[in-house]
């Protein structure tokens, strides 16, 4: 029996077409790689997205997670075929909820895994940016302020580069004992340990992976770096010129972002409470040495109740620290803003004037501190991890 007749009988026509196009595009579309752990937004869309049924709680499906070779100035988290992962979409095209992929602590060493489906040499860098919600578009300047430093190559023995501490040089494809993995898509695996910056915390922090290839040109510092001898690295290309900021041109570049949370370290000093007793007391009037004909009457008016000491301060809801301090509002003893009415946050170091019965005089210059990240509804949108500490330190508390 002819082959075409057998095929027609065994498979519906749409399956034959699907098989043909799948085979064609699997070889025609090279792609290059993706951040596999923690899972990048595009890789989450590849693994968790569904063609049908659509869902508001799941990402719009991504069929090419390794193809995000446009980014930078047009998409800090990468873009492919019009899908911009600065603000990932759900199955219906709306804004996707936050999908935290890992939980870290500030200043911690973290392991970051990448799969390259096509090896074009080069190096990786990682940066981080805390944002307020999944639809907040991060700026590159925010990422640039929080670079991660390379610590260790867990598979191929690359060492830190003193001149470029953020770089993780990738081993050549023919390196002995190369590790290949099929996490999502088959490719060569790279596993690097990086150090998170001290002071970087947040309920939602984006880890940006940036892959700069080196098969078309040689980057600054490559000739000076001490590559492992068994890598047999040969630089036979000319030096790179101006690197395109959006990835449109050579060398080819790739961007991904992963959603993580970073908690305040237990070793970090606690925020200093606002001073209570540092306001100078009124200087008493000098005692007159001139005898008065009639002695002054003894003042029987009770002295005003002194301010409550700092150790009796409480956590209370309000639209600001002053607002929380000026009313007997809702308490939030756990420090969680979800205990507060809509539009209010949880503030620490609020004097307990309500239970003490004393009155409050607003200080002239009081330092206002929110113990929570100013994310009004982020706690309700985080899908996977348990609640973590919602504090972010300001620069003067680092």
C-alpha angles and dihedrals in degrees: 000000000000116000095238091057092050091049093048092051097046100042133036113242094251090057091052090052092046091050091050096049092043091054091046097049094042088065100030097050107064103178115179114225153306142217103265101178121062083024114246120230091255093049090049087053089051095049102033103028119100133207088211141047096027118221140195089216098053129063125257104265120264117206097182109042091161096056104077097124095145121073140095109093093013100038122009090192097042136264137223131176091352094307106127114195094198083091110016118209132223125232093278095048096258127122112294119232120247112279108192111205101188142001121228140173123235114268092017127139110243133191116231120192127200132186117208114199091184120028115221100160120238133105143282130232130188131205134171138218128184113221135181101231143359092261095053107107109225120225122230089232088061090054092045090057092059111045119170116226121228114244110169145353103227095195112027108028100244112164129217116274110231090205094048107025093174096060127101107192112213122230118242119264093248095053112135114263093014111182118229121191138183098210096149095326130020116259148113113302126225123188120188133176115223134182120236115224117256109247095032108120137143147134088248119029123167117219108207118208115199120187117192112190123217106195092101101039143003120251128223112275097025094108092050098044117101102233116193107272095233091058089075091209115189120187104206098155133088123258118279118254124204109342111225110246094216098042094251101135138010135003096040114234137192133203133195134166130207124199114231138154124232119200127205112267118249088227093060115102114258115253111269111250117238111270115259107176099035093092104102114247117239111275109246116242113261116261110252114235092198109101112242120219091228122031115238114255117255111260107241095179108116116243116254114268107265121243115276113262118252094253090066094056116121140198114259137170123248145133088257137358090263091050092050090048095049099058142043092246135153117314121226104191094169092056091240118137090209087078090062130086117262113289095021131104132205114258128194131216093034109157113244095235094145098062093038093054093226126129125245130231113196111242116238095234116016123168108236117215129180113201091203134067107256092249104129098193105009094109090062092049099051103102110187120025130065120255115288132190110294099208127122121187122225121230094261090057096056 
